[in-house]
Amino acid sequence: MVQQKKVEEEKKPAVIAKQIIQSTSKEEETNEEKEEEQKEEKQTEEKQEEKKVVKTTTKTKSNKTETVKLEAVMDKVDEVVKDTAKNLEVKNLIKLDAMQSDALSLDLYTQLKFYLPKDIYIDQNFIIDNRDIYNKVTLASYEEKDPLVIKEQILWDINIKKQRLLLKLEKLKNG
């Protein structure tokens, strides 16, 4: 027993993870077969109305069984691998594998159309207005008449005159 544990600890985490997944999947298959046999026996005894209730509960249980399987695998890793570093590596590999298998099932939704396109603009008249509304107006002609642009230009000119006068005063002071 001690030698087996030492050999298992020396194995690579990927190999350990695969072995644990395989062993737990075998155990779960046997458990699932037993559960299915029990369900079949119950279904033969119950009425048709009760069968519908059992079917709905089995659908909700299938989602929960995946998490239960993952928890069982993690518990088995804790039992088999005692080294904390390898334990974490093995658990991470198992979780990555589970995530990747879930990603494959999500790929089905990328090809699925959630709604059908519907053209709501069918048989409408195409309206074109060829009138020239702004026929003699350009931006330059508009700016010439714009009061804000005129005010800005006046202030700009005053500022330039002010700067020239200040320069002349400096020259007169310095001689």
C-alpha positions, 0 to 999 in steps of 0.5 A: 500500500505504501509503495503504491502511494509513493508510485502514484505520487511520482506519476504526472498529474495528468496521468493521475487525473485521467485515472481518477476520472476513469475510476469514478466514471466506472463507479458512477455508471454502475450507480446510474444503472442501479438507479435506472433499474429502480426508476423503471420498477417505480414507473411500472407500478405508478399511474401515467400521471405520476410518470410525468412527475418522475420524468420532470424530476429526472431532467432536473437531476441530470444537471445536478449529477454533473456537479455531483460527479465533479465533487466525487472526483475531487473527493477521490483526488483528496484521498489518493494524492496527499501532496498539496502541490500535486493535489492542486495540479490534478484538481486544476486539470480535472476542472479544465477538462470539465470546462472544455467538455462544457464548452463543446456543448456551448458551441451548439448555440453559436450556430442557432438562430434565436429569431427569424429575420422579418422584412417589415418594409415590403412594397413601399414607395421610394421617395426622392426629393430633388429640390435644391434647398440651399442653392446659393448658400455656402459656409463662407457666405454664411460666416460673413453674415454670422453675428458671432463670427463678426464679433470674434473678428472684431475682438481679434483685430482689437487684440492685434492692435493692442499687442502692436501698441504694447510693443511700441511702448516697450521700444519707447521705454527702452529707447 
